[in-house]
Amino acid sequence: MNTHHLFSQFPVLVSEHLTLQKIEERHLEEVFGIYSNDTVFEYCGIIPKHNKATVATMIGHFERDFHKKSRLKWGIFANNDKDTLVGIIEAFDFNQKVDMITIGYFLAEAHWGKGLASEAVSRVVRFLFQEVEVNRIQAEVMPANEVSKRVLLKNGFKYEGTLRQATLWSGKGIVDVEIYGLLQEEYKKERNPDLGVASSRV
């Protein structure tokens, strides 16, 4: 795992419709709009925040976590409106012993159903495999979160099983979580036509 590409400077990632970049204080209104919406976190281990000052402090924590090399949060911005934050995607739990990273993501409710989460995941996966050179990317999903599971499956992740009553999530208590994983070798096969495997990415 090449952590230099993660933390030497904040990585800005661009795809066809999206730019993933640093969340700053000027994005407070959009960040608050996401974190104050109970519906956004129905299936997440995150407690919604209804105090704007608390969210402002959180944005500072995003910067702190980056410098501590413990977590990287990208703001998701549409290329046709780069001033408006539409969601957040993050990478965390950097396990260098097995070259594994966990990802998570959520969008502002107004931007659901537009394919943005899938495109953001695709871009982060490409960055983590091609530049950071991780071997495995995984995500934990509550069994009822069908939308998130579709995003992962569309990006080549495989359902690996359910951990029953194995995780304590804030606001949810002890929950079951489904594990979805994608390996570097699977990613390469999916993208390389010479291996005779059709790619589902665009």
C-alpha positions as a Python dict, from the first residue, in 0.01 Angstrom:
ca = {
    (1, 'M'): (0, 0, 0),
    (2, 'N'): (147, 332, -109),
    (3, 'T'): (21, 572, 157),
    (4, 'H'): (222, 854, -4),
    (5, 'H'): (-51, 885, -266),
    (6, 'L'): (-311, 905, 11),
    (7, 'F'): (-162, 1158, 247),
    (8, 'S'): (127, 1351, 91),
    (9, 'Q'): (-130, 1600, -34),
    (10, 'F'): (-506, 1577, -54),
    (11, 'P'): (-588, 1370, -366),
    (12, 'V'): (-836, 1533, -602),
    (13, 'L'): (-1013, 1274, -818),
    (14, 'V'): (-1206, 1360, -1135),
    (15, 'S'): (-1447, 1139, -1330),
    (16, 'E'): (-1687, 1204, -1616),
    (17, 'H'): (-1948, 1384, -1407),
    (18, 'L'): (-1786, 1429, -1065),
    (19, 'T'): (-1494, 1585, -883),
    (20, 'L'): (-1395, 1442, -546),
    (21, 'Q'): (-1206, 1696, -341),
    (22, 'K'): (-1146, 1836, 6),
    (23, 'I'): (-1440, 1950, 219),
    (24, 'E'): (-1379, 2302, 353),
    (25, 'E'): (-1548, 2543, 593),
    (26, 'R'): (-1724, 2714, 302),
    (27, 'H'): (-1922, 2393, 246),
    (28, 'L'): (-2082, 2411, 591),
    (29, 'E'): (-2439, 2459, 468),
    (30, 'E'): (-2425, 2154, 239),
    (31, 'V'): (-2249, 1938, 500),
    (32, 'F'): (-2507, 2038, 758),
    (33, 'G'): (-2785, 1960, 512),
    (34, 'I'): (-2652, 1606, 481),
    (35, 'Y'): (-2572, 1538, 846),
    (36, 'S'): (-2898, 1686, 976),
    (37, 'N'): (-3114, 1460, 757),
    (38, 'D'): (-3223, 1152, 955),
    (39, 'T'): (-3320, 971, 633),
    (40, 'V'): (-2965, 986, 496),
    (41, 'F'): (-2834, 788, 792),
    (42, 'E'): (-3118, 540, 828),
    (43, 'Y'): (-2879, 256, 745),
    (44, 'C'): (-2551, 408, 866),
    (45, 'G'): (-2368, 394, 1195),
    (46, 'I'): (-2376, 773, 1216),
    (47, 'I'): (-2597, 979, 1445),
    (48, 'P'): (-2749, 1277, 1256),
    (49, 'K'): (-2629, 1616, 1376),
    (50, 'H'): (-2887, 1893, 1419),
    (51, 'N'): (-2653, 2159, 1553),
    (52, 'K'): (-2467, 2359, 1289),
    (53, 'A'): (-2181, 2443, 1525),
    (54, 'T'): (-2126, 2071, 1582),
    (55, 'V'): (-2104, 2014, 1208),
    (56, 'A'): (-1861, 2304, 1170),
    (57, 'T'): (-1637, 2134, 1427),
    (58, 'M'): (-1667, 1808, 1234),
    (59, 'I'): (-1528, 1971, 921),
    (60, 'G'): (-1220, 2060, 1125),
    (61, 'H'): (-1202, 1696, 1232),
    (62, 'F'): (-1196, 1589, 867),
    (63, 'E'): (-874, 1789, 829),
    (64, 'R'): (-735, 1653, 1157),
    (65, 'D'): (-801, 1291, 1054),
    (66, 'F'): (-630, 1347, 720),
    (67, 'H'): (-315, 1480, 888),
    (68, 'K'): (-326, 1191, 1136),
    (69, 'K'): (-349, 956, 835),
    (70, 'S'): (-647, 781, 989),
    (71, 'R'): (-931, 869, 750),
    (72, 'L'): (-977, 1047, 418),
    (73, 'K'): (-1310, 1212, 336),
    (74, 'W'): (-1380, 1345, -10),
    (75, 'G'): (-1660, 1585, -86),
    (76, 'I'): (-1851, 1478, -397),
    (77, 'F'): (-1914, 1767, -637),
    (78, 'A'): (-2087, 1765, -976),
    (79, 'N'): (-1857, 1892, -1252),
    (80, 'N'): (-2128, 2130, -1374),
    (81, 'D'): (-2163, 2284, -1025),
    (82, 'K'): (-1834, 2251, -837),
    (83, 'D'): (-1945, 2487, -560),
    (84, 'T'): (-2220, 2256, -436),
    (85, 'L'): (-2143, 1949, -226),
    (86, 'V'): (-2375, 1661, -315),
    (87, 'G'): (-2229, 1385, -100),
    (88, 'I'): (-1934, 1240, 87),
    (89, 'I'): (-1720, 932, 26),
    (90, 'E'): (-1448, 816, 262),
    (91, 'A'): (-1164, 569, 300),
    (92, 'F'): (-1060, 443, 644),
    (93, 'D'): (-932, 142, 839),
    (94, 'F'): (-601, 130, 654),
    (95, 'N'): (-476, -221, 726),
    (96, 'Q'): (-124, -225, 586),
    (97, 'K'): (-57, -581, 699),
    (98, 'V'): (-295, -711, 432),
    (99, 'D'): (-313, -396, 213),
    (100, 'M'): (-684, -344, 279),
    (101, 'I'): (-899, -31, 298),
    (102, 'T'): (-1266, 13, 392),
    (103, 'I'): (-1487, 265, 212),
    (104, 'G'): (-1819, 431, 294),
    (105, 'Y'): (-2038, 687, 120),
    (106, 'F'): (-2361, 885, 144),
    (107, 'L'): (-2537, 1147, -66),
    (108, 'A'): (-2763, 1440, 6),
    (109, 'E'): (-3119, 1312, -34),
    (110, 'A'): (-3191, 1552, -322),
    (111, 'H'): (-2927, 1373, -531),
    (112, 'W'): (-3037, 1015, -480),
    (113, 'G'): (-3115, 801, -783),
    (114, 'K'): (-2883, 980, -1027),
    (115, 'G'): (-2597, 730, -1033),
    (116, 'L'): (-2364, 964, -844),
    (117, 'A'): (-2275, 720, -566),
    (118, 'S'): (-2186, 451, -818),
    (119, 'E'): (-1963, 686, -1016),
    (120, 'A'): (-1793, 815, -699),
    (121, 'V'): (-1724, 460, -579),
    (122, 'S'): (-1587, 366, -921),
    (123, 'R'): (-1344, 660, -915),
    (124, 'V'): (-1224, 592, -561),
    (125, 'V'): (-1179, 222, -638),
    (126, 'R'): (-967, 308, -942),
    (127, 'F'): (-753, 543, -733),
    (128, 'L'): (-704, 292, -451),
    (129, 'F'): (-611, 4, -681),
    (130, 'Q'): (-406, 186, -942),
    (131, 'E'): (-229, 454, -739),
    (132, 'V'): (-240, 346, -374),
    (133, 'E'): (-190, -17, -481),
    (134, 'V'): (-412, -176, -218),
    (135, 'N'): (-497, -543, -254),
    (136, 'R'): (-849, -538, -111),
    (137, 'I'): (-1128, -285, -73),
    (138, 'Q'): (-1428, -366, 141),
    (139, 'A'): (-1753, -210, 261),
    (140, 'E'): (-1992, -296, 543),
    (141, 'V'): (-2364, -263, 469),
    (142, 'M'): (-2673, -315, 683),
    (143, 'P'): (-2884, -597, 529),
    (144, 'A'): (-3179, -366, 463),
    (145, 'N'): (-2972, -114, 264),
    (146, 'E'): (-3053, -245, -84),
    (147, 'V'): (-2950, 74, -264),
    (148, 'S'): (-2598, 68, -122),
    (149, 'K'): (-2561, -299, -209),
    (150, 'R'): (-2655, -229, -571),
    (151, 'V'): (-2389, 42, -588),
    (152, 'L'): (-2122, -203, -471),
    (153, 'L'): (-2233, -489, -695),
    (154, 'K'): (-2238, -257, -996),
    (155, 'N'): (-1874, -176, -919),
    (156, 'G'): (-1767, -540, -910),
    (157, 'F'): (-1778, -601, -535),
    (158, 'K'): (-1881, -947, -420),
    (159, 'Y'): (-2108, -1032, -129),
    (160, 'E'): (-1889, -1231, 109),
    (161, 'G'): (-2126, -1303, 396),
    (162, 'T'): (-2314, -1159, 692),
    (163, 'L'): (-2159, -1095, 1031),
    (164, 'R'): (-2447, -1153, 1272),
    (165, 'Q'): (-2477, -913, 1566),
    (166, 'A'): (-2108, -839, 1525),
    (167, 'T'): (-2086, -463, 1502),
    (168, 'L'): (-2180, -177, 1734),
    (169, 'W'): (-2297, 120, 1531),
    (170, 'S'): (-2373, 458, 1683),
    (171, 'G'): (-2746, 511, 1708),
    (172, 'K'): (-2820, 155, 1595),
    (173, 'G'): (-2679, -61, 1872),
    (174, 'I'): (-2550, -409, 1786),
    (175, 'V'): (-2630, -485, 1422),
    (176, 'D'): (-2580, -744, 1150),
    (177, 'V'): (-2361, -625, 864),
    (178, 'E'): (-2306, -767, 519),
    (179, 'I'): (-1948, -762, 392),
    (180, 'Y'): (-1873, -675, 29),
    (181, 'G'): (-1519, -704, -102),
    (182, 'L'): (-1321, -644, -420),
    (183, 'L'): (-968, -770, -482),
    (184, 'Q'): (-696, -617, -695),
    (185, 'E'): (-678, -931, -913),
    (186, 'E'): (-1055, -922, -975),
    (187, 'Y'): (-1038, -554, -1066),
    (188, 'K'): (-756, -615, -1314),
    (189, 'K'): (-936, -906, -1479),
    (190, 'E'): (-1254, -702, -1512),
    (191, 'R'): (-1072, -418, -1684),
    (192, 'N'): (-830, -616, -1903),
    (193, 'P'): (-988, -745, -2227),
    (194, 'D'): (-680, -960, -2290),
    (195, 'L'): (-791, -1182, -2004),
    (196, 'G'): (-1121, -1253, -2178),
    (197, 'V'): (-1336, -1099, -1908),
    (198, 'A'): (-1585, -835, -2012),
    (199, 'S'): (-1572, -511, -1818),
    (200, 'S'): (-1888, -368, -1665),
    (201, 'R'): (-1727, -28, -1606),
    (202, 'V'): (-1770, 271, -1831),
}
